[in-house]
Amino acid sequence: MITRIRRAQSILEYAALITIISVGLGAMVFYMQRGLQVRIRHLNQELNDGSR
């Protein structure tokens, strides 16, 4: 019985860890994409201003 409880707790801990890591990676990807979009927008503005 105690072994089952420990195993269940271990599985829950791993599930929580995987969830936290996944959310962190997702947030990092979102942050990087957002940064690239802003950089591309600024480059487009600079190119458009320079061609006038």
C-alpha positions as CSV (number, residue, x, y, z in Angstrom):
1,M,0.0,0.0,0.0
2,I,2.7,2.5,1.0
3,T,4.6,1.5,-2.2
4,R,1.6,2.4,-4.3
5,I,1.3,5.8,-2.6
6,R,4.9,6.5,-3.2
7,R,4.7,5.5,-6.8
8,A,1.6,7.6,-7.3
9,Q,3.3,10.6,-5.6
10,S,6.4,10.0,-7.8
11,I,4.2,10.0,-11.0
12,L,2.5,13.2,-9.9
13,E,5.8,14.9,-9.2
14,Y,7.1,13.9,-12.7
15,A,3.8,15.1,-14.3
16,A,4.1,18.4,-12.4
17,L,7.7,18.8,-13.5
18,I,6.9,18.1,-17.1
19,T,4.1,20.5,-17.0
20,I,6.2,23.3,-15.5
21,I,9.0,22.7,-18.0
22,S,6.5,22.7,-20.9
23,V,4.9,25.9,-19.8
24,G,8.4,27.5,-19.4
25,L,9.5,26.4,-22.9
26,G,6.2,27.6,-24.4
27,A,6.7,31.0,-22.8
28,M,10.3,31.2,-24.0
29,V,9.2,30.4,-27.6
30,F,6.5,33.0,-27.4
31,Y,8.9,35.6,-26.0
32,M,11.5,34.9,-28.8
33,Q,8.8,35.1,-31.5
34,R,7.5,38.3,-30.2
35,G,11.0,39.8,-30.1
36,L,11.7,38.7,-33.7
37,Q,8.5,40.2,-34.9
38,V,9.3,43.5,-33.3
39,R,12.8,43.5,-34.7
40,I,11.5,42.7,-38.2
41,R,9.0,45.5,-37.9
42,H,11.7,48.0,-36.9
43,L,13.9,46.8,-39.8
44,N,11.0,47.3,-42.3
45,Q,10.4,50.8,-40.9
46,E,14.1,51.6,-41.3
47,L,14.2,50.3,-44.8
48,N,11.1,52.2,-45.8
49,D,12.3,55.4,-44.3
50,G,15.7,55.0,-46.0
51,S,14.2,54.5,-49.5
52,R,12.3,57.9,-49.4
